[in-house]
Amino acid sequence: MENYALEMKNITKLFPGVKALSNVSLKIKPNHIHAIVGENGAGKSTLMNIVSGVYPYGTYEGDIIVDGEICKFKDIRESESKGIAIIHQELALIPTLSIFENMFICNEQTDNGFSINWNKTKSKALEICKKVGLNVNIETRVMDIGMGKQQLVEISKALSKDIKILILDEPTAALNDEESDHLLNLILDLKKHGIASIIISHKLQEVIKVADEITVIRDGATIETLVKGQDEITEARIIKGMVGREITDRFPKRQNQIGDIRFEIENWNVFDPTDESRQVINDISMNVRKGEVVGIAGLMGAGRTELAMSVFGKAYGKKISGSLKKDGRKIELHNVSEAIKNRIAYSTEDRKNAGVIFTFDIKRNVTIAALSKIANSQVIDENKEIQVGEEYRKKLRIKSSSILQNAGNLSGGNQQKVVFSKCIFADPDILFLDEPTRGIDVGAKYEIYSIINELAEEGKSIVMISSELPEILGMCDRIYVMNEGRIVGELSNHEASQEKIMQCIMQSNEEAVK
């Protein structure tokens, strides 16, 4: 009889009006990497929240078995005592504390259980950081390091607790290719040291690369588990299991007519709001035409988000200079309200802090940027708001119990759809989409792409920022390449490739050294 590090048997979980999981079973082998894939709202994160004690025993049906023993976890501490650690998609770090302080929160290194032994804490932190390849001063504040390094801090925090099973929810969603490769190699290395990993991810090429087994979940039920070396594992096979149908073309065709220049950015300069001596955007000029989808490619830290936010009513930056033109007319956007009035919208990459109001329901989140459209004499028409909420819930297939469900209770991907809905409802002429499909499954991505194409066919001008180069290449008519706050290349769709984009970046780095 085979031994398993973890078993979940017949797990069923109900939320008000929704059956999130229905008799789901899962078996995790020791020293293996097990991936869980499925559409947004399929129940992946819910399942992992059960095994990690976020949803305590009694709130679900079924059994959790660790090393042959049935466990009834009341909280996260009890699951951690069995060697289970979870790293959520939204990282649980305290930005103002140092790396080593974050690593040992709720796991303080003490003398006789009383005072903290800081020398012991720092020594152990250095040892773990070396193991995960985090080459940063451990006294650096978390807010001063990039997202990739923050992921390594979370893993270091888990390793400080002597874990046997590491759960990672969308670990590479916010990382560039280099950071993703480093993280995946680290997970493979942890496997060699006896740690089993469970990965939830929409990046199927990464899943295929590292996973020993892949379990597909659809609508809260287990569809199949694929085993490397026994089953044929391809993206097409996984996608069919996830969505229940084959998707032959990942990027839908667009029949739009590109017109005159709709929006121009000229000689745009922006400085860091916390350090006005550091220039973040350096003399950028670019444009987007009616009916055109323009992409902005670049490595993390290139300044893409800073550019979009500074243009969108100076939502970011200090000492901003340069000019903006819409339909050939110069415009001044001193704040976000003025940007919206000029029919310019920005869909943020940071849905947690700037995109969704978690305590508001879906319909209010969708309408909040353009309440005047559903108001009579400055009084909100609730029937109109309900109609709008239902329309966008159906249009973007937002999985929820109703439009009255709080956005904070949605899965990350469905929250992203709410952010996108809000921007579309504002009916902009120019739409900046910053990582519009981050954390969204393959089927939902296709739906988002189709809506982007519809907007372009209507004559809307769209600027898409994405860290996924295949997405940029598959969706954009023209591509600007950014590096270190500058435009370092402009490519048409016909001439663009991943190699040429990276060539523009590398060439600009070489010129900077000279």
ABEGO torsion letter per residue (X at the ends): XBBBABBBBGBBBBBBGBBABBGBBBBBBBGBBBBBBEBBGAGAAAAAAAAAGABBBGABBEBBBBGGBBBBBABAAAAAAAGBBBBBABBBBBAABBAAAAAABGABBBBGGBBBBAAAAAAAAAAAAAAAGBBBBAABBAAABBAAAAAAAAAAAAAAAGBABBBBBGAAAABBAAAAAAAAAAAAAAAAAGBBBBBBBABAAAAAAABABBBBBBGGBBABBBBBGABBBBAAAAAAAAAGBBBABABBBBBBBBBBBABBBBGBBBBBAABAABBABBGBBBBBBBGBBBBBBEBBGAGAAAAAAAABGGABEBGBBEBBBBGGBBBBBABAAAAAAAGBBBBBABAAAAABBAABBAAAAAAAABAAAABBGGBBBAAAAAAAAAAAAAAAGBBBABAABBAAABBAAAAAAAAAAAAAAAGBABBBBBGAABGBBAAAAAAAAAAAAAAAAAGBBBBBBBABAAAAAAABABBBBBBGGBBABBBBAAABBAAAAAAAAAAAAAAAAX
